[in-house]
Amino acid sequence: MAWLCLFNTADVMAEGVPGNVPNSVPGWKAAYVPEGEVWKYTEQHFTFNNGTDPETLDPHLMTGLPEMRLAEALFEGLVTYDPSDLTPRPGVAESWDVSDGGLIYTFHLREDAKWSDGKAVTAHDFLSSWKRSLNPVNRYINLFFPIAGAENYSESKLTDFNEVGIRVKDSHTIEVVLHAPCPYFLDLVAFPTYYPVRVELIEKFNEKWTRPENIVGNGPFVLKEWSPREQIVFEKNPHYWDRDFVKLETVTVLPISDLNTAYKLFQDDKLHWMPALPVARIEELKRNPDYYVYPMLGTYFYRFNVTKLPFDDVRVRKAFCLATDRVEICNELLKGGEQPSSHFCPPVAGYKPVEGLKHDIVAARNLLAAAGYGKDKKALPKLEIIYNTSEGHKMIAEAISQQWKQNLGIDMGTRNMEWKVYLDNQNNLDYSISRSSWIGDYADPFTFFSIFRTDDGNNRTGWTCREYDELLDSVSVTLDRKERNKIFNELERLLVEQECPVLPIYDYVNKGLIKESVLGWEANIRDVHPLKYIWRE
Amino acid sequence: MFRYLLRRLVFVPIILFILITITFFLVRMAPGGPFSSDRELPPGVEEALTKRYNLDGSVSSQYGRYLVRLVQGDLGPSLKQKDYSVNEIIANHLPPSILLGITALLISLCAGVIAGLVSALKSNSWLDYSTMALAVIGISLPVFVFGPLLQTLFSRVFHILPVSGYRGISLHLILPAVTLGLPFAARFARLTRAGMLEILSEDFITTARSKGLTERTIVLRHALKGALLPVVSFLGPAIASITTGSLVVEKIFNIPGLGREFVESALNRDYFMIMGTVILYGTLIIICNLAVDIVYGFLDPRVGNAD
């Protein structure tokens, strides 16, 4: 099964609702209920390769996808993601109301939600968990900042937690007040940062609270075993409110970082899903019937340092963008289905990106000449592309520097750096061109455009633009989808057509191998695949 | 001999102290810190993390606090593997490394010494040339080629051994141990051969021959002990390095060993983990070298007598 188009599978499944679904199951969910009883005769055990051991199982400390994949099995937020299109679906909250103007969210918790030790999950659990999570040791603390007072509280400008916009109405109702409308707020509530935890157990066990013998969660699975670097084993949680829906009995998670080894296990049927592939063998793997590829919410791009010669001149930046042939990079070099892009934000939540600057050598040469560089004119200073050590980055940097040599007659060096050194150079603007990437945190273009605000810590180009900042301010108070997307288009035009502090190269794709016997596993742009929906045939 | 040992033992803590001090300040000089990432930390987060992990204040005051905890046996928290302390990580990952290392060492020692002896005794024959050619291949063949080659052959083609994983003493151990041991076996073979050839040309062997002793007695009773001296002195650092794991072998065979910690802790600027691995490796090297010196004393009567 190979998905080339994203939302297809969901549409098809929604039509074909099986007949044996009880009426209590809502329509969107009925699509994931297995037809017939065949699944009962298959061993409901699922093994996948996570590529690494998790850095932590504490949902309020985690930062990476491998950790979040595990957290969503052990915990459940008020809201969960729909596995195919990531629409917010009921989790611990049975339903929610949003006030006119989008400032107040009232969540109604289900009565039957329980912790894995049998205790009821209440609104108070969420309150104490969010209070714990709203602590600066949590790197994703900024996901709370749409809530009134949260940012001030985190910076200790506000000392009374009661003044933060979170209210417990009764044991099963919680109300959240935002300081400004946030159209993607429900998306945030589904993030691990907002998961409930048992604060009193954390106080008792400290950092050992995530061990199998101590951990208490409220998700569809419980942690049976965690042998670091060997395996993690989940078992179905008998106290989970939606236990009848969960089909898998056990899940084994392997931390294999050598992808060739993982592939051997996959061939031996000892792995059912591998979300990362050995890049060197992509041609061979593409012919495998279990191969899949689909768009991902991430972009691969180069940053220009606009504070240094020659990239302080927008004409030079544009010339470099125009002289880059992304199609060649994707089709001749990467060959893994990556989408050549001259936009910055991939299509997401109805947003259509702008054209950007396509490959145009003549225009590039003219711009460079206009800037006073080139034959018979001043020479460019010595330039280098820096990248963090990796075969793939190296390949792309060399190909692009070759294109610039051919198209613009520029000698461009390439230099690899150890990860932390590279980050240091990027942060201190000690580079000319720097390889970069950005993966969206939530399904809204804001997660992409907000990073280039003046002085944002993620800007890292030295670029400042008042018009851009003002547009960002206006988009964050605009609720209307259409209106928002229009402003996002303006932002993107500034970013990749007019000012060009960045040179987009391609949109990331998710690619991997999944056995045909695995069902309930859906393609989506965030590479989120809740284990709750997965079963084997 | 006893006084010699005692003197060596006194030096152990001093050497370790110097090692700890140099490492502590050296890792702080590397660019980038444990908390830097491709995503900027929200305001206040770096400060809070620094405080939580006791990394606030001047480096020398941190050094003081570290030493105080170290004396109590506390190696500190891991900054990367947030749910575990350095003590726990070493306790979790050292045993698989030791088991794998010892298995690899035994295999390589047996294979290497036998191959070296055969080569030396049949020197300049086709047997010698082919054994030594194999040894050169063994030294130069990278582990990341040899390991996957074995995997493909024994698990994908013949289906007799598992691809990867760790189950204690089991079939899972064979392929990684052979992979890890190959370069060592080759080195042992060459050292044994060189040592044996040197001894066989010495006067006392000629004397033994002229007395009419059988070749068997000459080799086993008189020559072998001396011929193995270079092997023994190589054994010290070999034990220390083979039992602390290998990044590549662990990755290929998914072994939960310690080798990865050495490399990854440095890349991640996981300060306390780096210290932990350096202290462990340093201690092991010192102990193994000490043990080698003792064994040397038994094998070579000239050592120790000078004392």
Boltz contact constraints between the chains, C-beta under 6 A:
constraints:
  - contact:
      token1: [A, 55]
      token2: [B, 82]
      max_distance: 6.0
  - contact:
      token1: [A, 56]
      token2: [B, 82]
      max_distance: 6.0
  - contact:
      token1: [A, 56]
      token2: [B, 83]
      max_distance: 6.0
  - contact:
      token1: [A, 61]
      token2: [B, 82]
      max_distance: 6.0
  - contact:
      token1: [A, 136]
      token2: [B, 44]
      max_distance: 6.0
  - contact:
      token1: [A, 136]
      token2: [B, 45]
      max_distance: 6.0
  - contact:
      token1: [A, 136]
      token2: [B, 48]
      max_distance: 6.0
  - contact:
      token1: [A, 137]
      token2: [B, 48]
      max_distance: 6.0
  - contact:
      token1: [A, 137]
      token2: [B, 49]
      max_distance: 6.0
  - contact:
      token1: [A, 137]
      token2: [B, 52]
      max_distance: 6.0
  - contact:
      token1: [A, 139]
      token2: [B, 41]
      max_distance: 6.0
  - contact:
      token1: [A, 139]
      token2: [B, 45]
      max_distance: 6.0
  - contact:
      token1: [A, 141]
      token2: [B, 42]
      max_distance: 6.0
  - contact:
      token1: [A, 142]
      token2: [B, 42]
      max_distance: 6.0
  - contact:
      token1: [A, 155]
      token2: [B, 44]
      max_distance: 6.0
  - contact:
      token1: [A, 207]
      token2: [B, 83]
      max_distance: 6.0
  - contact:
      token1: [A, 210]
      token2: [B, 83]
      max_distance: 6.0
  - contact:
      token1: [A, 228]
      token2: [B, 92]
      max_distance: 6.0
  - contact:
      token1: [A, 229]
      token2: [B, 256]
      max_distance: 6.0
  - contact:
      token1: [A, 230]
      token2: [B, 166]
      max_distance: 6.0
  - contact:
      token1: [A, 230]
      token2: [B, 256]
      max_distance: 6.0
  - contact:
      token1: [A, 256]
      token2: [B, 254]
      max_distance: 6.0
  - contact:
      token1: [A, 257]
      token2: [B, 251]
      max_distance: 6.0
  - contact:
      token1: [A, 258]
      token2: [B, 251]
      max_distance: 6.0
  - contact:
      token1: [A, 258]
      token2: [B, 252]
      max_distance: 6.0
  - contact:
      token1: [A, 260]
      token2: [B, 148]
      max_distance: 6.0
  - contact:
      token1: [A, 261]
      token2: [B, 164]
      max_distance: 6.0
  - contact:
      token1: [A, 261]
      token2: [B, 252]
      max_distance: 6.0
  - contact:
      token1: [A, 264]
      token2: [B, 163]
      max_distance: 6.0
  - contact:
      token1: [A, 265]
      token2: [B, 163]
      max_distance: 6.0
  - contact:
      token1: [A, 420]
      token2: [B, 32]
      max_distance: 6.0
  - contact:
      token1: [A, 420]
      token2: [B, 269]
      max_distance: 6.0
  - contact:
      token1: [A, 421]
      token2: [B, 31]
      max_distance: 6.0
  - contact:
      token1: [A, 421]
      token2: [B, 32]
      max_distance: 6.0
  - contact:
      token1: [A, 423]
      token2: [B, 32]
      max_distance: 6.0
  - contact:
      token1: [A, 423]
      token2: [B, 36]
      max_distance: 6.0
  - contact:
      token1: [A, 424]
      token2: [B, 31]
      max_distance: 6.0
  - contact:
      token1: [A, 424]
      token2: [B, 32]
      max_distance: 6.0
  - contact:
      token1: [A, 457]
      token2: [B, 40]
      max_distance: 6.0
  - contact:
      token1: [A, 458]
      token2: [B, 40]
      max_distance: 6.0
